[in-house]
């Protein structure tokens, strides 16, 4: 707090002079005798002398009550002078309040949730800011999964308080540092004050538990600020939450499902927890998990018999500080094997291709010659056979020509290698395509999505038609050494999971920060989400999914008490900005206390005199 100053000193001086004069006048005019019982009129002469002593305008004799009365008048006079603690906040200063609305801010505290406490602290700071007597431009940023500017450069107290009150929490991970990036956008619009003075540093106040802040110093151009911690030393928050869940069907015993659950606890969390697994509302299994030593995570694997697919829910028994991470869902795929049909010349497929497909599909593939009945496959594979058009089911082609998409070379090229590939694609990430040697047999005319290239252009491409995906490889397996490498089986397994979700026996998990893909009525792929709340949700195509939090950072309730925005050596007081705080209420309160003291002293004096 800065130095004490008065906004209306003349008013205070006048009020003090008038009040002190009235007190002194009353003391000079008051009678100084007290009632005394006498036994004889002989004492009347003493009473006359006492009456003469009460003649007005006599010299004042100092007393404790006189001092108390003068102090009361002085305090009230200073209250009228509008005392304030003056700050260093500049006129027209830009202030940005960043309020964390992530899942961890829904933790329950003694006085409500952490978000409610953050909003109260921010509102108190705003009131002090506007009571300072200087004009500030206040912006409010909601730091959720997708940070947004709620209010920009407002100068009215009511608008700012309304914006703060309107921020609602959700069950999604937070991104404080992404929210701070929005401050640069604010600075680009009206970075300097209206009078054209030099641009001032933006003050940033971040109200958060600090769990999503990884650094103690966050660089930010043209701004300085600090983290205003929400949790206090007396807040011991106990929490345990599910941070990972998955399910995998056994490739041999397809009715057997292995459900893996990982639980994380907070620093003050429990030493053990009970995990229950539900099929709809029926408990089908439960098990305790214990945290050993200082470990913050514990795991358990359930083995369940499920003859059909469905939605499983894992749940922690009991209650704790954060409810959104106590439940998690995973969709179990159907146990049916993948029906694969391979179209090969004369109905004879590459043996290594057959072996790989049998491992991935959990059943032998059907091999047919061109023109023969294909049955009702889930996946079509063209091995050195041209496809007249893209089929209505997902397909894969090796050295396969599709009109309008590719054409065959007159003769295979010399030995080639892959020049580049999409390392972020899950299908090629571990497929070892960089070590393949091949002879190119076709070239692509339609390069909708290129997964890999050689020196002549696209080598592996992915296409989509009416929401159905197709992958084409520009060489035949017999013209390469890929089929003898371990990476080929990985490629086939990942490709089946991408073309046929759940076909590999892997369960589907949807988090609150996940975007879900679905096909609309016209077969066009659309996106849905992310869903901000944990629970069951229905996609536009009618599918029901379970949305889970599954976040280590949110469930651990990791807190950080200090962080600097902008300059790392900025002091906390300077970063918070120094505002002018009105103190008249404290002076009035002091005067009331002194009145009570004066009343007590008067009662004691009367009691002694009696």
Secondary structure, DSSP 8 states (H G I E B T S, - for coil): ---EEES-HHHHHHHHHHHHHHHHHHHHHS--------S-GGGHHHHHHHHHTT-SS------HHHHHHHHHHHHHHHHHTTEEE-----TTEEEEEEEE-SGGGG-EETTEEHHHHHHHHHHHHHHHHHTTSS-EEEEEEEESSS-EEEEEEE--HHHHHHHHHT----SS---HHHHHHHHHHHHHSS-S-TT------EEEEEEE--TT---SEE--TTEEEEEEE---TT-----EEEEEEEEEE-SSSTTEEEEEEEEEE-TT--SEEEEEEEETTEEEEEEEEE--TT--EEEEEEEEE-SS-EEEEEEESS--S-STTSEEEEEE-------EEEEEGGG---HHHHHHHHHHHSS--EEE-TTS---S-SEEEEES--BSS--SS-EEEES--BTTTEEE-SS--SEEE--EE-TTSTTTTTS-GGG-EEE--EEES--SEEEEEETTEEEEEEEEETTEEEEEESS-GGGBSGGGSHHHHHHHHHHHHHHSTTTTSB-B-EETT-EEEEE-TTS-EEEEE---SSEEEE-TTS-EEEEE---HHHHTT---S--EES-TT--HHHHH----EE-HHHHHHHHHHHHHHHHHHHHHHHHHH-
